[in-house]
Amino acid sequence: MDWDKKILLVYITSITFLVFSGRLLVPTLSGNIEDSLSISHAEIGLGMTLLWLFYGLMQFPSGVLSDEKGGKPVANFGIFIFASAFLLMSITYSYFTFLIALIMMGIGFGCFTTVSLKMISNRFTKKRGKILGVNSAMASLAGVTPIFILPFADKFGWRVLIFIWAIISFIIGIFFFRNVVERNKETQTKKEGVQNGVKIFKERNVISLLAVNTIMSFCWFGIISFLPIYLMEGKGINEVATGIIFSLIFFSGLIIRPLIGHLSDYYNKKALMIILMFLAALSFFLLTQATNVYFAAIGAILSATVTAFYPLRSAYLMNKWPSKSHGSRMGMYATLVIIISSLSPVIVGYSVKFTDFHTIFLAFSFVILLAAFIAFFIKYFYPFAQAKISNC
């Protein structure tokens, strides 16, 4: 492997860790933030929805720009935006500036995520699934941070923790700017980028995957935004145990994500995605039925299958599309998935006024199970039935 490829992979995976651990800060610290700013579950849910909404909105324009200008300047812009967001959040004492900080986080994270996938996909054309799995595993490693976040925040304050995240983000952004070399051989204009992004609506397989992916993400966003509160308030689990259980979801992904990414280079990617959907439905069901810490931990470990869905999906799509349009097509796809899914936290936040987290999470598990059965039917029985009808 060339040295510049190694450097690229190291920086992309390191920043992926920073981004995903940063995204976990607000859900993990939600209790501390609510007490400090005197806000409710619904208001936290609105903030998370705004983060995901702007995260989704930035996917397509950042993808188009990366196809034209290259990924490095767009990714660097994203890094400095979310670093500034952390800085703003660390000094905020009002709900309004808290929301502004979350919007900035969404913009910064959104500019980096799709572009980073394009950058490593274009450089690692062989064993792409495995490399995307390794990168995605860093997001799982980020899941370890809740173990340390809550004790640290209790001792030093949540603002100090987020300020540290801001400083680290600025430093790594400077090093990324100075050291990363991008070899972008194929480019396209903004007009071509927009046209290629729109083309995904003409691809039946992509639209089917988009529907399944949106269902998975909608349920996942809702659960991950409120799982710590659910475990503490609904299950009576203490803060330390909650942090460990929450971390297990992502820590388990350290094994599952690279493994699924590796298998996707050799086995049918659609079949693997259907298996992951069934396992995701089972894991959410187990979390709702947990009667003790150990049962909840098993559900958390299994729910890492949801996180393994994303590198598998990315490998499938990147292999399907020409490299020069990776940014714009993946950007359009991710924008649609994330914008719809971003509504989940605010819907969950307001729904708990009329029901409880247990009922909502249980409904999510059945929705994914239904989607898994439909996907299974479409893949294995629909073509056969269609052929039978055609022969009649």
BALOBA-1460 file (C-alpha; in Angstrom, 3 decimals):
// residues 392
<rec num="1" residu="m" x="0.000" y="0.000" z="0.000"/>
<rec num="2" residu="d" x="1.368" y="3.427" z="-0.985"/>
<rec num="3" residu="w" x="2.310" y="5.753" z="1.864"/>
<rec num="4" residu="d" x="-0.115" y="8.454" z="0.771"/>
<rec num="5" residu="k" x="-2.934" y="5.877" z="0.778"/>
<rec num="6" residu="k" x="-1.965" y="4.812" z="4.295"/>
<rec num="7" residu="i" x="-1.904" y="8.423" z="5.465"/>
<rec num="8" residu="l" x="-5.288" y="9.069" z="3.852"/>
<rec num="9" residu="l" x="-6.815" y="6.019" z="5.542"/>
<rec num="10" residu="v" x="-5.341" y="6.914" z="8.948"/>
<rec num="11" residu="y" x="-6.683" y="10.480" z="8.810"/>
<rec num="12" residu="i" x="-10.106" y="9.523" z="7.442"/>
<rec num="13" residu="t" x="-10.586" y="6.809" z="10.066"/>
<rec num="14" residu="s" x="-9.336" y="9.101" z="12.855"/>
<rec num="15" residu="i" x="-11.728" y="11.904" z="11.885"/>
<rec num="16" residu="t" x="-14.544" y="9.368" z="11.470"/>
<rec num="17" residu="f" x="-13.912" y="8.401" z="15.090"/>
<rec num="18" residu="l" x="-13.999" y="12.083" z="16.081"/>
<rec num="19" residu="v" x="-17.235" y="12.726" z="14.146"/>
<rec num="20" residu="f" x="-19.116" y="9.722" z="15.499"/>
<rec num="21" residu="s" x="-17.939" y="10.207" z="19.070"/>
<rec num="22" residu="g" x="-18.984" y="13.865" z="18.728"/>
<rec num="23" residu="r" x="-22.421" y="12.789" z="17.520"/>
<rec num="24" residu="l" x="-22.801" y="10.692" z="20.671"/>
<rec num="25" residu="l" x="-22.019" y="13.585" z="23.001"/>
<rec num="26" residu="v" x="-25.500" y="15.113" z="23.032"/>
<rec num="27" residu="p" x="-27.489" y="11.848" z="23.496"/>
<rec num="28" residu="t" x="-25.080" y="10.709" z="26.213"/>
<rec num="29" residu="l" x="-25.072" y="14.081" z="27.983"/>
<rec num="30" residu="s" x="-28.780" y="14.736" z="27.411"/>
<rec num="31" residu="g" x="-29.610" y="14.536" z="31.124"/>
<rec num="32" residu="n" x="-26.816" y="16.967" z="32.053"/>
<rec num="33" residu="i" x="-27.741" y="19.360" z="29.238"/>
<rec num="34" residu="e" x="-31.449" y="19.281" z="30.099"/>
<rec num="35" residu="d" x="-30.697" y="20.168" z="33.719"/>
<rec num="36" residu="s" x="-28.185" y="22.882" z="32.784"/>
<rec num="37" residu="l" x="-30.340" y="24.609" z="30.159"/>
<rec num="38" residu="s" x="-33.683" y="23.782" z="31.831"/>
<rec num="39" residu="i" x="-35.095" y="22.083" z="28.743"/>
<rec num="40" residu="s" x="-37.271" y="18.995" z="28.143"/>
<rec num="41" residu="h" x="-36.944" y="15.695" z="26.280"/>
<rec num="42" residu="a" x="-38.926" y="17.218" z="23.408"/>
<rec num="43" residu="e" x="-36.543" y="20.184" z="23.134"/>
<rec num="44" residu="i" x="-33.525" y="17.854" z="23.111"/>
<rec num="45" residu="g" x="-35.335" y="15.835" z="20.433"/>
<rec num="46" residu="l" x="-35.851" y="18.985" z="18.338"/>
<rec num="47" residu="g" x="-32.135" y="19.782" z="18.630"/>
<rec num="48" residu="m" x="-31.144" y="16.287" z="17.495"/>
<rec num="49" residu="t" x="-33.612" y="16.526" z="14.608"/>
<rec num="50" residu="l" x="-32.007" y="19.801" z="13.482"/>
<rec num="51" residu="l" x="-28.558" y="18.188" z="13.675"/>
<rec num="52" residu="w" x="-29.664" y="15.250" z="11.517"/>
<rec num="53" residu="l" x="-31.659" y="17.495" z="9.169"/>
<rec num="54" residu="f" x="-28.683" y="19.700" z="8.323"/>
<rec num="55" residu="y" x="-26.421" y="16.667" z="8.285"/>
<rec num="56" residu="g" x="-28.678" y="15.266" z="5.585"/>
<rec num="57" residu="l" x="-29.071" y="18.530" z="3.670"/>
<rec num="58" residu="m" x="-25.286" y="18.875" z="3.264"/>
<rec num="59" residu="q" x="-24.730" y="15.397" z="1.795"/>
<rec num="60" residu="f" x="-25.705" y="16.206" z="-1.778"/>
<rec num="61" residu="p" x="-24.103" y="19.676" z="-2.245"/>
<rec num="62" residu="s" x="-20.890" y="18.483" z="-0.566"/>
<rec num="63" residu="g" x="-20.898" y="15.405" z="-2.799"/>
<rec num="64" residu="v" x="-21.347" y="17.510" z="-5.955"/>
<rec num="65" residu="l" x="-18.547" y="19.881" z="-4.900"/>
<rec num="66" residu="s" x="-16.210" y="16.980" z="-4.117"/>
<rec num="67" residu="d" x="-16.777" y="15.530" z="-7.604"/>
<rec num="68" residu="e" x="-15.816" y="18.895" z="-9.098"/>
<rec num="69" residu="k" x="-13.146" y="20.289" z="-6.751"/>
<rec num="70" residu="g" x="-11.918" y="17.145" z="-5.010"/>
<rec num="71" residu="g" x="-12.790" y="15.785" z="-1.602"/>
<rec num="72" residu="k" x="-10.027" y="17.326" z="0.500"/>
<rec num="73" residu="p" x="-11.147" y="21.009" z="0.561"/>
<rec num="74" residu="v" x="-14.779" y="20.027" z="1.203"/>
<rec num="75" residu="a" x="-13.813" y="17.613" z="3.991"/>
<rec num="76" residu="n" x="-11.531" y="20.221" z="5.560"/>
<rec num="77" residu="f" x="-14.343" y="22.784" z="5.525"/>
<rec num="78" residu="g" x="-16.561" y="20.301" z="7.332"/>
<rec num="79" residu="i" x="-13.921" y="19.604" z="9.991"/>
<rec num="80" residu="f" x="-13.468" y="23.286" z="10.871"/>
<rec num="81" residu="i" x="-17.247" y="23.864" z="10.947"/>
<rec num="82" residu="f" x="-17.938" y="21.082" z="13.428"/>
<rec num="83" residu="a" x="-14.889" y="22.109" z="15.493"/>
<rec num="84" residu="s" x="-16.404" y="25.605" z="15.719"/>
<rec num="85" residu="a" x="-19.749" y="24.035" z="16.675"/>
<rec num="86" residu="f" x="-18.154" y="22.214" z="19.605"/>
<rec num="87" residu="l" x="-16.539" y="25.465" z="20.707"/>
<rec num="88" residu="l" x="-19.854" y="27.337" z="20.573"/>
<rec num="89" residu="m" x="-21.687" y="24.603" z="22.476"/>
<rec num="90" residu="s" x="-19.041" y="24.604" z="25.210"/>
<rec num="91" residu="i" x="-19.776" y="28.254" z="26.034"/>
<rec num="92" residu="t" x="-23.546" y="28.349" z="25.484"/>
<rec num="93" residu="y" x="-26.010" y="29.061" z="28.282"/>
<rec num="94" residu="s" x="-29.135" y="29.482" z="26.146"/>
<rec num="95" residu="y" x="-31.293" y="27.014" z="24.251"/>
<rec num="96" residu="f" x="-31.121" y="29.142" z="21.078"/>
<rec num="97" residu="t" x="-27.316" y="29.040" z="20.799"/>
<rec num="98" residu="f" x="-27.453" y="25.346" z="21.716"/>
<rec num="99" residu="l" x="-29.635" y="24.798" z="18.628"/>
<rec num="100" residu="i" x="-27.278" y="26.891" z="16.471"/>
<rec num="101" residu="a" x="-24.354" y="24.734" z="17.640"/>
<rec num="102" residu="l" x="-26.258" y="21.556" z="16.726"/>
<rec num="103" residu="i" x="-27.088" y="22.963" z="13.271"/>
<rec num="104" residu="m" x="-23.384" y="23.755" z="12.741"/>
<rec num="105" residu="m" x="-22.487" y="20.235" z="13.842"/>
<rec num="106" residu="g" x="-24.907" y="18.841" z="11.289"/>
<rec num="107" residu="i" x="-23.378" y="20.983" z="8.528"/>
<rec num="108" residu="g" x="-19.821" y="20.014" z="9.464"/>
<rec num="109" residu="f" x="-20.521" y="16.309" z="9.880"/>
<rec num="110" residu="g" x="-22.521" y="16.304" z="6.629"/>
<rec num="111" residu="c" x="-19.721" y="17.909" z="4.626"/>
<rec num="112" residu="f" x="-17.239" y="15.309" z="5.835"/>
<rec num="113" residu="t" x="-19.112" y="11.989" z="5.822"/>
<rec num="114" residu="t" x="-20.082" y="11.411" z="2.177"/>
<rec num="115" residu="v" x="-16.861" y="13.043" z="0.939"/>
<rec num="116" residu="s" x="-14.749" y="10.743" z="3.129"/>
<rec num="117" residu="l" x="-16.494" y="7.696" z="1.637"/>
<rec num="118" residu="k" x="-15.745" y="8.997" z="-1.859"/>
<rec num="119" residu="m" x="-12.082" y="9.660" z="-1.028"/>
<rec num="120" residu="i" x="-11.335" y="6.192" z="0.317"/>
<rec num="121" residu="s" x="-13.552" y="4.420" z="-2.266"/>
<rec num="122" residu="n" x="-11.661" y="6.071" z="-5.118"/>
<rec num="123" residu="r" x="-8.268" y="5.168" z="-3.658"/>
<rec num="124" residu="f" x="-9.096" y="1.624" z="-2.537"/>
<rec num="125" residu="t" x="-10.748" y="0.012" z="-5.535"/>
<rec num="126" residu="k" x="-9.864" y="-3.547" z="-4.459"/>
<rec num="127" residu="k" x="-11.462" y="-5.042" z="-1.334"/>
<rec num="128" residu="r" x="-13.571" y="-1.909" z="-1.088"/>
<rec num="129" residu="g" x="-16.043" y="-3.564" z="1.263"/>
<rec num="130" residu="k" x="-13.302" y="-4.485" z="3.714"/>
<rec num="131" residu="i" x="-11.809" y="-0.961" z="3.736"/>
<rec num="132" residu="l" x="-15.217" y="0.657" z="4.197"/>
<rec num="133" residu="g" x="-15.849" y="-1.820" z="7.005"/>
<rec num="134" residu="v" x="-12.589" y="-0.802" z="8.701"/>
<rec num="135" residu="n" x="-13.498" y="2.883" z="8.393"/>
<rec num="136" residu="s" x="-16.962" y="2.165" z="9.729"/>
<rec num="137" residu="a" x="-15.430" y="0.246" z="12.624"/>
<rec num="138" residu="m" x="-13.917" y="3.519" z="13.837"/>
<rec num="139" residu="a" x="-17.459" y="4.767" z="14.270"/>
<rec num="140" residu="s" x="-18.018" y="1.720" z="16.463"/>
<rec num="141" residu="l" x="-14.866" y="2.479" z="18.433"/>
<rec num="142" residu="a" x="-16.394" y="5.890" z="19.100"/>
<rec num="143" residu="g" x="-19.089" y="4.043" z="20.995"/>
<rec num="144" residu="v" x="-16.614" y="3.392" z="23.788"/>
<rec num="145" residu="t" x="-16.617" y="7.092" z="24.683"/>
<rec num="146" residu="p" x="-19.907" y="7.081" z="26.676"/>
<rec num="147" residu="i" x="-18.154" y="4.943" z="29.314"/>
<rec num="148" residu="f" x="-15.858" y="7.901" z="30.015"/>
<rec num="149" residu="i" x="-18.155" y="10.789" z="29.048"/>
<rec num="150" residu="l" x="-20.647" y="10.599" z="31.924"/>
<rec num="151" residu="p" x="-18.089" y="10.182" z="34.765"/>
<rec num="152" residu="f" x="-15.935" y="12.955" z="33.256"/>
<rec num="153" residu="a" x="-18.923" y="15.271" z="32.826"/>
<rec num="154" residu="d" x="-20.069" y="14.633" z="36.391"/>
<rec num="155" residu="k" x="-16.629" y="15.558" z="37.734"/>
<rec num="156" residu="f" x="-15.546" y="18.438" z="35.470"/>
<rec num="157" residu="g" x="-18.774" y="19.523" z="33.738"/>
<rec num="158" residu="w" x="-20.144" y="18.743" z="30.288"/>
<rec num="159" residu="r" x="-18.941" y="22.073" z="28.849"/>
<rec num="160" residu="v" x="-15.297" y="21.246" z="29.636"/>
<rec num="161" residu="l" x="-15.653" y="17.925" z="27.826"/>
<rec num="162" residu="i" x="-17.094" y="19.519" z="24.691"/>
<rec num="163" residu="f" x="-14.426" y="22.241" z="24.770"/>
<rec num="164" residu="i" x="-11.751" y="19.508" z="24.692"/>
<rec num="165" residu="w" x="-13.523" y="17.988" z="21.668"/>
<rec num="166" residu="a" x="-13.348" y="21.383" z="19.941"/>
<rec num="167" residu="i" x="-9.586" y="21.740" z="20.490"/>
<rec num="168" residu="i" x="-8.884" y="18.199" z="19.264"/>
<rec num="169" residu="s" x="-11.037" y="18.833" z="16.167"/>
<rec num="170" residu="f" x="-9.166" y="22.042" z="15.274"/>
<rec num="171" residu="i" x="-5.783" y="20.323" z="15.679"/>
<rec num="172" residu="i" x="-6.647" y="17.292" z="13.548"/>
<rec num="173" residu="g" x="-8.181" y="19.600" z="10.918"/>
<rec num="174" residu="i" x="-4.858" y="21.443" z="10.587"/>
<rec num="175" residu="f" x="-2.928" y="18.181" z="10.231"/>
<rec num="176" residu="f" x="-5.421" y="16.877" z="7.664"/>
<rec num="177" residu="f" x="-4.980" y="20.045" z="5.608"/>
<rec num="178" residu="r" x="-1.171" y="19.810" z="5.720"/>
<rec num="179" residu="n" x="-0.578" y="16.089" z="5.249"/>
<rec num="180" residu="v" x="-3.323" y="14.441" z="3.200"/>
<rec num="181" residu="v" x="-2.709" y="13.998" z="-0.539"/>
<rec num="182" residu="e" x="-5.720" y="13.364" z="-2.775"/>
<rec num="183" residu="r" x="-5.259" y="11.845" z="-6.216"/>
<rec num="184" residu="n" x="-8.489" y="12.741" z="-7.956"/>
<rec num="185" residu="k" x="-8.223" y="11.610" z="-11.580"/>
<rec num="186" residu="e" x="-11.850" y="11.958" z="-12.686"/>
<rec num="187" residu="t" x="-13.961" y="15.065" z="-12.157"/>
<rec num="188" residu="q" x="-17.285" y="16.428" z="-13.338"/>
<rec num="189" residu="t" x="-18.960" y="19.822" z="-13.430"/>
<rec num="190" residu="k" x="-21.646" y="20.936" z="-10.974"/>
<rec num="191" residu="k" x="-24.285" y="20.481" z="-13.679"/>
<rec num="192" residu="e" x="-23.141" y="16.916" z="-14.349"/>
<rec num="193" residu="g" x="-23.093" y="16.282" z="-10.612"/>
<rec num="194" residu="v" x="-26.688" y="17.399" z="-10.191"/>
<rec num="195" residu="q" x="-27.743" y="15.303" z="-13.200"/>
<rec num="196" residu="n" x="-25.970" y="12.221" z="-11.854"/>
<rec num="197" residu="g" x="-27.537" y="12.736" z="-8.452"/>
<rec num="198" residu="v" x="-31.019" y="12.800" z="-9.976"/>
<rec num="199" residu="k" x="-30.259" y="9.628" z="-11.964"/>
<rec num="200" residu="i" x="-30.552" y="7.457" z="-8.855"/>
<rec num="201" residu="f" x="-34.351" y="7.859" z="-9.121"/>
<rec num="202" residu="k" x="-34.232" y="5.864" z="-12.359"/>
<rec num="203" residu="e" x="-32.473" y="2.897" z="-10.746"/>
<rec num="204" residu="r" x="-35.039" y="0.462" z="-9.350"/>
<rec num="205" residu="n" x="-32.560" y="-1.453" z="-7.200"/>
<rec num="206" residu="v" x="-31.280" y="1.774" z="-5.663"/>
<rec num="207" residu="i" x="-34.808" y="3.004" z="-4.890"/>
<rec num="208" residu="s" x="-35.642" y="-0.322" z="-3.183"/>
<rec num="209" residu="l" x="-32.485" y="-0.105" z="-1.098"/>
<rec num="210" residu="l" x="-33.239" y="3.541" z="-0.341"/>
<rec num="211" residu="a" x="-36.648" y="2.602" z="1.087"/>
<rec num="212" residu="v" x="-35.199" y="-0.146" z="3.296"/>
<rec num="213" residu="n" x="-32.293" y="2.054" z="4.379"/>
<rec num="214" residu="t" x="-34.671" y="4.876" z="5.338"/>
<rec num="215" residu="i" x="-36.750" y="2.579" z="7.527"/>
<rec num="216" residu="m" x="-33.614" y="1.267" z="9.254"/>
<rec num="217" residu="s" x="-32.198" y="4.759" z="9.773"/>
<rec num="218" residu="f" x="-35.480" y="6.278" z="10.979"/>
<rec num="219" residu="c" x="-35.793" y="3.643" z="13.694"/>
<rec num="220" residu="w" x="-32.084" y="3.814" z="14.539"/>
<rec num="221" residu="f" x="-32.027" y="7.618" z="14.894"/>
<rec num="222" residu="g" x="-35.009" y="7.487" z="17.227"/>
<rec num="223" residu="i" x="-33.551" y="4.750" z="19.414"/>
<rec num="224" residu="i" x="-29.972" y="6.011" z="19.573"/>
<rec num="225" residu="s" x="-31.081" y="9.544" z="20.498"/>
<rec num="226" residu="f" x="-32.992" y="8.404" z="23.594"/>
<rec num="227" residu="l" x="-31.573" y="5.008" z="24.564"/>
<rec num="228" residu="p" x="-29.522" y="6.338" z="27.520"/>
<rec num="229" residu="i" x="-32.595" y="8.110" z="28.962"/>
<rec num="230" residu="y" x="-34.754" y="5.008" z="28.314"/>
<rec num="231" residu="l" x="-32.314" y="2.742" z="30.139"/>
<rec num="232" residu="m" x="-32.074" y="5.072" z="33.132"/>
<rec num="233" residu="e" x="-35.724" y="6.170" z="33.396"/>
<rec num="234" residu="g" x="-37.529" y="3.174" z="31.914"/>
<rec num="235" residu="k" x="-35.288" y="0.361" z="33.150"/>
<rec num="236" residu="g" x="-33.889" y="1.922" z="36.316"/>
<rec num="237" residu="i" x="-30.284" y="1.305" z="35.262"/>
<rec num="238" residu="n" x="-27.658" y="3.594" z="36.805"/>
<rec num="239" residu="e" x="-25.519" y="6.046" z="34.804"/>
<rec num="240" residu="v" x="-22.333" y="3.972" z="34.765"/>
<rec num="241" residu="a" x="-24.103" y="0.806" z="33.596"/>
<rec num="242" residu="t" x="-26.038" y="2.845" z="31.022"/>
<rec num="243" residu="g" x="-22.801" y="4.238" z="29.607"/>
<rec num="244" residu="i" x="-21.367" y="0.722" z="29.334"/>
<rec num="245" residu="i" x="-24.486" y="-0.694" z="27.658"/>
<rec num="246" residu="f" x="-24.644" y="2.243" z="25.245"/>
<rec num="247" residu="s" x="-20.980" y="1.714" z="24.397"/>
<rec num="248" residu="l" x="-21.513" y="-1.999" z="23.753"/>
<rec num="249" residu="i" x="-23.651" y="-1.162" z="20.713"/>
<rec num="250" residu="f" x="-20.700" y="0.491" z="19.033"/>
<rec num="251" residu="f" x="-17.897" y="-1.509" z="20.582"/>
<rec num="252" residu="s" x="-19.437" y="-4.709" z="19.174"/>
<rec num="253" residu="g" x="-19.352" y="-3.025" z="15.777"/>
<rec num="254" residu="l" x="-15.543" y="-3.110" z="15.957"/>
<rec num="255" residu="i" x="-15.857" y="-6.795" z="15.103"/>
<rec num="256" residu="i" x="-19.139" y="-6.909" z="13.208"/>
<rec num="257" residu="r" x="-18.539" y="-4.014" z="10.781"/>
<rec num="258" residu="p" x="-15.158" y="-5.145" z="9.360"/>
<rec num="259" residu="l" x="-16.405" y="-8.762" z="9.323"/>
<rec num="260" residu="i" x="-19.534" y="-7.895" z="7.318"/>
<rec num="261" residu="g" x="-17.479" y="-5.594" z="5.069"/>
<rec num="262" residu="h" x="-15.039" y="-8.443" z="4.403"/>
<rec num="263" residu="l" x="-17.863" y="-10.921" z="3.700"/>
<rec num="264" residu="s" x="-19.450" y="-8.444" z="1.272"/>
<rec num="265" residu="d" x="-16.404" y="-8.790" z="-0.988"/>
<rec num="266" residu="y" x="-17.233" y="-12.487" z="-1.423"/>
<rec num="267" residu="y" x="-20.962" y="-12.995" z="-0.789"/>
<rec num="268" residu="n" x="-24.205" y="-11.466" z="-2.059"/>
<rec num="269" residu="k" x="-24.546" y="-8.030" z="-0.476"/>
<rec num="270" residu="k" x="-28.353" y="-7.945" z="-0.653"/>
<rec num="271" residu="a" x="-28.650" y="-11.279" z="1.176"/>
<rec num="272" residu="l" x="-26.319" y="-10.017" z="3.898"/>
<rec num="273" residu="m" x="-28.384" y="-6.832" z="4.293"/>
<rec num="274" residu="i" x="-31.585" y="-8.854" z="4.753"/>
<rec num="275" residu="i" x="-29.918" y="-10.977" z="7.448"/>
<rec num="276" residu="l" x="-28.807" y="-7.804" z="9.227"/>
<rec num="277" residu="m" x="-32.372" y="-6.453" z="9.149"/>
<rec num="278" residu="f" x="-33.749" y="-9.553" z="10.887"/>
<rec num="279" residu="l" x="-30.998" y="-9.330" z="13.520"/>
<rec num="280" residu="a" x="-31.673" y="-5.596" z="14.025"/>
<rec num="281" residu="a" x="-35.383" y="-6.264" z="14.653"/>
<rec num="282" residu="l" x="-34.458" y="-8.975" z="17.162"/>
<rec num="283" residu="s" x="-31.984" y="-6.718" z="18.968"/>
<rec num="284" residu="f" x="-34.494" y="-3.874" z="19.411"/>
<rec num="285" residu="f" x="-37.065" y="-6.350" z="20.708"/>
<rec num="286" residu="l" x="-34.562" y="-7.709" z="23.254"/>
<rec num="287" residu="l" x="-33.761" y="-4.179" z="24.468"/>
<rec num="288" residu="t" x="-37.442" y="-3.546" z="25.202"/>
<rec num="289" residu="q" x="-37.841" y="-6.860" z="27.027"/>
<rec num="290" residu="a" x="-34.674" y="-6.506" z="29.132"/>
<rec num="291" residu="t" x="-35.346" y="-7.024" z="32.821"/>
<rec num="292" residu="n" x="-31.774" y="-6.525" z="34.004"/>
<rec num="293" residu="v" x="-28.410" y="-5.081" z="32.966"/>
<rec num="294" residu="y" x="-27.178" y="-8.329" z="31.415"/>
<rec num="295" residu="f" x="-30.254" y="-8.795" z="29.225"/>
<rec num="296" residu="a" x="-29.975" y="-5.162" z="28.064"/>
<rec num="297" residu="a" x="-26.284" y="-5.715" z="27.271"/>
<rec num="298" residu="i" x="-27.113" y="-8.688" z="25.027"/>
<rec num="299" residu="g" x="-29.651" y="-6.571" z="23.121"/>
<rec num="300" residu="a" x="-27.084" y="-3.780" z="22.787"/>
<rec num="301" residu="i" x="-24.435" y="-6.140" z="21.391"/>
<rec num="302" residu="l" x="-26.853" y="-7.538" z="18.822"/>
<rec num="303" residu="s" x="-28.002" y="-4.059" z="17.774"/>
<rec num="304" residu="a" x="-24.511" y="-3.477" z="16.359"/>
<rec num="305" residu="t" x="-25.916" y="-5.285" z="13.302"/>
<rec num="306" residu="v" x="-27.688" y="-2.011" z="12.443"/>
<rec num="307" residu="t" x="-24.360" y="-0.185" z="12.232"/>
<rec num="308" residu="a" x="-22.947" y="-2.956" z="9.991"/>
<rec num="309" residu="f" x="-25.714" y="-2.244" z="7.472"/>
<rec num="310" residu="y" x="-24.184" y="1.087" z="6.422"/>
<rec num="311" residu="p" x="-20.703" y="0.032" z="5.152"/>
<rec num="312" residu="l" x="-22.382" y="-2.885" z="3.384"/>
<rec num="313" residu="r" x="-24.802" y="-0.499" z="1.688"/>
<rec num="314" residu="s" x="-21.964" y="1.884" z="0.780"/>
<rec num="315" residu="a" x="-19.856" y="-0.901" z="-0.759"/>
<rec num="316" residu="y" x="-22.835" y="-2.065" z="-2.838"/>
<rec num="317" residu="l" x="-23.556" y="1.430" z="-4.159"/>
<rec num="318" residu="m" x="-19.933" y="2.451" z="-4.759"/>
<rec num="319" residu="n" x="-19.370" y="-0.731" z="-6.787"/>
<rec num="320" residu="k" x="-22.491" y="0.027" z="-8.808"/>
<rec num="321" residu="w" x="-21.724" y="3.656" z="-9.695"/>
<rec num="322" residu="p" x="-18.857" y="5.181" z="-11.773"/>
<rec num="323" residu="s" x="-16.118" y="6.688" z="-9.581"/>
<rec num="324" residu="k" x="-16.409" y="10.221" z="-10.956"/>
<rec num="325" residu="s" x="-20.007" y="10.475" z="-9.724"/>
<rec num="326" residu="h" x="-19.545" y="8.785" z="-6.334"/>
<rec num="327" residu="g" x="-19.884" y="12.048" z="-4.405"/>
<rec num="328" residu="s" x="-23.001" y="13.378" z="-6.156"/>
<rec num="329" residu="r" x="-24.907" y="10.075" z="-6.292"/>
<rec num="330" residu="m" x="-24.031" y="9.016" z="-2.768"/>
<rec num="331" residu="g" x="-24.779" y="12.574" z="-1.643"/>
<rec num="332" residu="m" x="-28.274" y="12.528" z="-3.125"/>
<rec num="333" residu="y" x="-28.942" y="9.063" z="-1.699"/>
<rec num="334" residu="a" x="-27.699" y="9.988" z="1.793"/>
<rec num="335" residu="t" x="-29.587" y="13.298" z="1.770"/>
<rec num="336" residu="l" x="-32.905" y="11.541" z="1.218"/>
<rec num="337" residu="v" x="-32.237" y="8.896" z="3.859"/>
<rec num="338" residu="i" x="-31.028" y="11.312" z="6.519"/>
<rec num="339" residu="i" x="-33.585" y="14.101" z="6.002"/>
<rec num="340" residu="i" x="-36.472" y="11.676" z="6.448"/>
<rec num="341" residu="s" x="-34.744" y="9.895" z="9.345"/>
<rec num="342" residu="s" x="-33.921" y="13.204" z="11.033"/>
<rec num="343" residu="l" x="-37.607" y="13.581" z="11.904"/>
<rec num="344" residu="s" x="-37.394" y="10.556" z="14.178"/>
<rec num="345" residu="p" x="-35.873" y="12.145" z="17.335"/>
<rec num="346" residu="v" x="-38.395" y="14.996" z="17.478"/>
<rec num="347" residu="i" x="-41.285" y="12.596" z="16.814"/>
<rec num="348" residu="v" x="-40.056" y="10.290" z="19.580"/>
<rec num="349" residu="g" x="-39.446" y="13.266" z="21.890"/>
<rec num="350" residu="y" x="-43.023" y="14.524" z="21.513"/>
<rec num="351" residu="s" x="-44.579" y="11.029" z="21.437"/>
<rec num="352" residu="v" x="-43.388" y="10.241" z="24.962"/>
<rec num="353" residu="k" x="-45.887" y="12.844" z="26.193"/>
<rec num="354" residu="f" x="-48.655" y="10.436" z="25.138"/>
<rec num="355" residu="t" x="-46.972" y="7.040" z="25.478"/>
<rec num="356" residu="d" x="-43.552" y="5.789" z="26.647"/>
<rec num="357" residu="f" x="-40.148" y="4.856" z="25.203"/>
<rec num="358" residu="h" x="-40.891" y="1.151" z="25.663"/>
<rec num="359" residu="t" x="-43.900" y="1.218" z="23.319"/>
<rec num="360" residu="i" x="-42.095" y="3.344" z="20.727"/>
<rec num="361" residu="f" x="-38.972" y="1.141" z="20.680"/>
<rec num="362" residu="l" x="-41.108" y="-1.996" z="20.460"/>
<rec num="363" residu="a" x="-42.947" y="-0.501" z="17.463"/>
<rec num="364" residu="f" x="-39.587" y="0.186" z="15.797"/>
<rec num="365" residu="s" x="-38.587" y="-3.470" z="16.149"/>
<rec num="366" residu="f" x="-41.797" y="-4.656" z="14.452"/>
<rec num="367" residu="v" x="-41.452" y="-2.090" z="11.641"/>
<rec num="368" residu="i" x="-37.937" y="-3.347" z="10.817"/>
<rec num="369" residu="l" x="-39.116" y="-6.958" z="11.032"/>
<rec num="370" residu="l" x="-41.895" y="-6.233" z="8.535"/>
<rec num="371" residu="a" x="-39.433" y="-4.479" z="6.201"/>
<rec num="372" residu="a" x="-37.083" y="-7.475" z="6.439"/>
<rec num="373" residu="f" x="-39.854" y="-9.882" z="5.402"/>
<rec num="374" residu="i" x="-40.825" y="-7.634" z="2.471"/>
<rec num="375" residu="a" x="-37.178" y="-7.379" z="1.337"/>
<rec num="376" residu="f" x="-36.831" y="-11.174" z="1.654"/>
<rec num="377" residu="f" x="-39.957" y="-11.706" z="-0.466"/>
<rec num="378" residu="i" x="-38.858" y="-9.234" z="-3.150"/>
<rec num="379" residu="k" x="-35.429" y="-10.838" z="-3.477"/>
<rec num="380" residu="y" x="-36.316" y="-14.511" z="-3.360"/>
<rec num="381" residu="f" x="-39.982" y="-14.928" z="-4.332"/>
<rec num="382" residu="y" x="-41.054" y="-11.923" z="-6.426"/>
<rec num="383" residu="p" x="-38.803" y="-12.693" z="-9.460"/>
<rec num="384" residu="f" x="-40.009" y="-16.316" z="-9.396"/>
<rec num="385" residu="a" x="-43.677" y="-15.277" z="-9.158"/>
<rec num="386" residu="q" x="-43.221" y="-12.697" z="-11.907"/>
<rec num="387" residu="a" x="-41.670" y="-15.327" z="-14.195"/>
<rec num="388" residu="k" x="-44.570" y="-17.686" z="-13.514"/>
<rec num="389" residu="i" x="-47.090" y="-14.982" z="-14.428"/>
<rec num="390" residu="s" x="-45.194" y="-14.150" z="-17.613"/>
<rec num="391" residu="n" x="-45.309" y="-17.806" z="-18.688"/>
<rec num="392" residu="c" x="-49.069" y="-18.087" z="-18.161"/>
